[in-house]
Amino acid sequence: MASFPNLTPSVQEALICPICRKGFTNPVSFECGHTFCQSCLLKSCQENSTPLLCTECGRINQLRAFQANASVGLTATAAPKQRAHCLQDPEGHGKCEVHQEVRKRLCGEHRRPICMACSQCQGPEAPILTGIDKAAEDFRRKLPETVKELCKQREKVARMLQHGKALLEKLQEEAEFQKKNIMHSFQKTFEFLEEEMEECMSNVEKQVRAQVEAQERRIAALVNQNQEFRKRITELEEECIKPDLDLLRNVREIVKRNESVLHQEPQNFCLKRIVCPIPAIIEAISRFKVDITLDPNTAGPGLIVSEDLKSVCRGATQGTSLNPSGGFEDLFLVLATQSFISQRCYWEVQVPGHTSWCLGVCNISSELENFFTLMAVDNGNGHSLYAISKSHLQQKTQQLRYLCTSESAFKVGIFLDFHHGDISFYHVNEKHLIYTFPTISLSGPYKPLFYLGTQGLVNDCSLTICP
């Protein structure tokens, strides 16, 4: 049996004829892909009748239905020569043409391999010499760190991909939520606003499409970057097992190529709040605007009501923070003087941007057993909004997807419609709906409600009723 000791067992087996079990001589292949020595195959044809059965797969082939396989023949011929070359130069460094010694050192900036005799012939100004084994070992020690960094970056990209896909799902939910708000706003203004409604719907679609495309581009870039990291990791792992000279031949190129990949910082995902202004809705409900004043007799001891009864702020008294899951503390609550029974009412309130607050209406005959409010909880970067309702049947708290990311003050419009059982909140500055409670049956007198949280005593943390 033929043997190629310098080759792996699988490669050795591929270079041996299945019939004579020796290295291929003039190899030929059947259509089934199996290869034999031409002489062995012809001899087998003479001994057996046609059609001929392939000894490897059992496929029936017609006599002489084979072709010469030049590539296998060249490989089988080159294998013994490669073995001889490896015996002459086991480390792959090559011999010096002058001294016939194995090159074991690297000379100068260009890392040219030289033998020991050549290194001893160098003058005092000779470049620095480095042993090939040592240089290869030093570089090989650095490669695992690069692999480790690439793995970290790959994990980071994978996490960002997962986060980005989750954000896309939230984006779709945000789009559906805004569409419902837009539909409700246009229902209030009837047929003459239908064209503007379609325009606003289209605007939302454009905003969503633009953000989806941007996120998809980011995801595609991260996928490519992830694939690039995989490629670099595979390349470096392959470089680690190369002979020393082959490893060091492209040191600079390898380092430069991987540094450029590591310096590509992945882009973070972010979503922009979808807003579609509807100027006509604010104009339409503004005709139901009523004059509201605060009732100082209902103000808790922790609040100070202005002389014109239009503004309220906190005093020095401290209490607990505003909690969406809990009730109100009388310490920071004040009601309006006016009450409403069976009409449409609209009023606007300037809210602070650096503290928590709550606005809404409550049934004055039930000691705050029935109320409908919009609560803003300061999260440090803006407000998280909650829609809170409570009746004699149940209390319901819903955190809105809408986030007011601005830290500056803005106006909130409150619309109370007894006829249609409608309580809605509007962002007056941006002219769009924030939230509307499902249609309810309103009975009994309701009063506007004002509540201030206790976080951070800073200037201008007050609720002001707009004229």
ABEGO torsion letter per residue (X at the ends): XBBBAABBAAAAAAABBAAAGBBBBGBBBBAAGBBBBAAAAAAAAAABBOBBBBAAAGBBBBBGBBBBBAAAAAAAAAAAAAAAAAAABAAGAEBBAAAGBBBABBBEAAGBBBBAAAAAABBAABBBBBBAAAAAAAAAAAAAAAAAAAAAAAAAAAAAAAAAAAAAAAAAAAAAAAAAAAAAAAAAAEAAAAAAAAAAAAAAAAAAAAAAAAAAAAAAAAAAAAAAAAAAAAAAAAAAABBAAAAAAAAAAAAAAAAAAAABBBBBBBBBBBBBBBAAAAAAAAAABBBBBBBAAABBAABBBBAAGABBBBBABBBBBBBAABBBBAAABBBBABBBABBBBBBBBBBBAABBBBBEBBBAAAGGABBBBBBBBBAGAEBBBBBBBBBAABBBBBBBABBBABABBBBBBBBBBAAAGBBBBBBAAAGBBABBBBBBBBBEBBBBBBBBBABGBBBGBBBBBBX
